[in-house]
Every structure is written in structure tokens, then in C-alpha cells.
Amino acid sequence: MATPNKEVMYVVSCSDGTLYTGYTNNLEKRLATHNAGKGAKYTRARLPVSCIYYEEFETKHEAMSAEYHFKRLTRQQKLNYIEERGRTDDSITNER
């Protein structure tokens, strides 16, 4: 699980198989918000979502920059990036 009070860039897999990328300073809370249907408009119609990758940063700026660059990748490049780094957390629950 992500370290509390760290800025995090995260990737979730939506129920339709698409990927959504965002940033937060509280990953558990953000995932719960997404799955409660109160998160990003994109994920509301694609519930439930599950975290497949996250990366921690010291500053919000770094996390936002990582999100921006990640979103510019193709889907296959995103999947390769995640596989190469292998930083997911199976202990994060994504219950609705």
C-alpha cells in the first residue's frame, strides 16, 4: 500500500477493461471514492475499478508530471511500463 502523506500517481483498471490514471495523496481514500461513484466522471460509468499500479513521489508536482507523461503513452506502452516496474499492491481492497 502507498505510504501515507506521499503523493501518488495511480492507474486503475475499469470494469470495461479501460485504464484510468490519476494522482492523490491518499490512495485508499481515492479508490473508495472512485468505487462509491463519486470520483472522476470517467470512472463513474465504469465501476468497479481496481488499482493495478501506483508510484510514490515526494511532491504533488512530481506526481502530476508523472501522470501527464503516463497519459501520453499508448495502451501497450502503459501496460509495458506497469509490467516492467511491477509495483502493484494486491492488499488494496476495491469494494464498492
N, C-alpha and C positions, 0 to 999 in steps of 0.2 A: 504494500500500500504506500501511497505517496506520503512523504514527510509533511506533517502539519506546518502551516505557515510558509511553505515553499510555493513558488509559482510553478504551475504545471501546464504543459501542453499535452492534451489528451486526444485519443482517437477512439470513437465508439463505432460499433457495428450496429446498424439499424435492422429492424425486423425484415426489411425488404432487401437486405444484403448490401446496401449502400454504406458508405463511411461518412462520419461527421467528425470534424476536428474543431477543437476549441481550446480555451485556456481558462484557468481558475486558480484560486489559492486554497481551495478545499474540494478535493476530488470526490470524496464520498458524498458530500452535500450536493455537489453539482450533478452527479449521477442520479441521486434521488430526485432532484428537481426535474431532470430530463424525464425520468420514468413516471413522475407524477403528472406529466403533460404540461408542466409549467416552464420548461426550458426553452430552447430555441424553437422557433416556428418550424424549422426544417424537421426536427425530430418528433414534434407532436403527432404527426400523422404516420410515424414510422416506429411506434413503440412495440415492444420494449427495446431499449438499447443496452448494449453491454460493452464495457471497456476492454479494448483489445491492445491498447498501448498507452503509455504515458511517459513523459520525460520531465524531470525536475530542473528548475532554473533558479538562480538567485534573485533575479529581478523580473518584474512584470514585463518590462521592455523586452528582455531576452525571450520570455515565453511567447509574447505576441509576435516577435520576429520569427521564431521557430514555427509558429502556427502559419504565418503568412507564407513562408518558404515551403512548408509541407503541403499547403493547399495548392500550390502551383505545380506539384508533381502529378504525373498520370496515376491512375489507379494502380497499375502494376508497379510503378516506382514506389508508391506508398507502401504496398504490400512487401516489396523487397526491403525497404527501409526498416519496417517493423520486424521482419524476419531476421535481418542482419543484427539488429540490436537486441531482439528477444526480450524486451522489457515490458512484460505484462504482469498483471497481478491477479491470479485466479481466486484470491481470497476476497476480492471486491465483490460484494453481492449487488445485484441489479434488480431486486424485486420491485414490482410495481406497487 
